[in-house]
Amino acid sequence: MGAVRGEEASASTELWARHRPLCPPVGHELRGPYRDAWVRFHSLPGSKRYAEDEADAAERDRMRGRHAEWLPAHPSGL
């Protein structure tokens, strides 16, 4: 699964800007203006941040797919 493109990216960008206008959706930048709501989820096995092998990469891709499905259905979750 690659980068989000086209209409999906545009809709996500607009949604983000509407709900979190103080900074872009970049993890380390959220800790400043949104420190009360900032959280990091470790979705890979063993709380890894980066995929280390094919199994991790497959799990990462499944998580991205679930996130992509969840976000449009829960815009107030931003």
C-alpha positions as CSV (number, residue, x, y, z in Angstrom):
1,M,0.0,0.0,0.0
2,G,1.5,3.3,-1.0
3,A,0.8,7.0,-0.3
4,V,-2.7,8.3,-0.3
5,R,-3.4,10.1,-3.6
6,G,-6.0,12.1,-5.4
7,E,-9.5,12.8,-4.0
8,E,-8.8,10.7,-0.9
9,A,-5.7,12.7,0.0
10,S,-7.5,16.0,-0.7
11,A,-10.5,15.0,1.5
12,S,-8.2,13.9,4.3
13,T,-6.2,17.1,4.1
14,E,-9.3,19.2,4.2
15,L,-10.7,17.2,7.1
16,W,-7.4,17.6,9.0
17,A,-7.2,21.3,8.4
18,R,-10.8,21.8,9.6
19,H,-10.3,19.9,12.8
20,R,-6.6,20.5,13.6
21,P,-5.6,23.8,12.0
22,L,-2.5,24.5,14.2
23,C,-0.1,22.1,12.4
24,P,0.1,19.5,9.7
25,P,-0.5,15.8,10.4
26,V,3.1,15.1,11.3
27,G,3.5,13.1,14.5
28,H,6.4,15.0,16.2
29,E,4.7,18.3,15.4
30,L,1.5,17.3,17.1
31,R,3.2,17.2,20.5
32,G,3.4,21.0,20.6
33,P,0.0,22.5,19.9
34,Y,-2.0,19.3,20.6
35,R,0.0,17.9,23.5
36,D,-3.2,17.3,25.5
37,A,-4.6,15.0,22.7
38,W,-1.3,13.7,21.3
39,V,-0.8,9.9,21.4
40,R,1.3,7.4,19.5
41,F,0.0,3.9,18.6
42,H,2.5,1.2,18.0
43,S,0.6,-1.1,15.6
44,L,3.4,-3.5,14.7
45,P,4.3,-6.6,16.8
46,G,6.5,-5.8,19.7
47,S,5.7,-2.1,19.6
48,K,8.1,-1.7,16.7
49,R,7.9,1.6,14.8
50,Y,9.2,0.3,11.5
51,A,8.7,-2.9,9.6
52,E,11.7,-5.2,9.9
53,D,10.6,-8.0,7.6
54,E,7.9,-9.2,5.2
55,A,5.5,-10.1,8.0
56,D,5.8,-6.7,9.6
57,A,5.3,-5.0,6.3
58,A,2.2,-7.1,5.7
59,E,0.8,-6.1,9.1
60,R,1.7,-2.5,8.5
61,D,-0.2,-2.6,5.2
62,R,-3.3,-4.2,6.9
63,M,-3.2,-1.5,9.5
64,R,-3.0,1.3,6.9
65,G,-6.0,-0.3,5.2
66,R,-8.0,-0.4,8.4
67,H,-7.1,3.2,9.2
68,A,-8.1,4.3,5.7
69,E,-11.5,2.7,6.2
70,W,-12.0,4.1,9.7
71,L,-11.1,7.7,9.2
72,P,-13.9,8.6,6.7
73,A,-16.5,7.0,8.9
74,H,-15.3,8.9,12.0
75,P,-14.4,12.4,11.0
76,S,-15.0,13.7,14.5
77,G,-12.3,11.3,15.7
78,L,-9.8,13.9,14.6
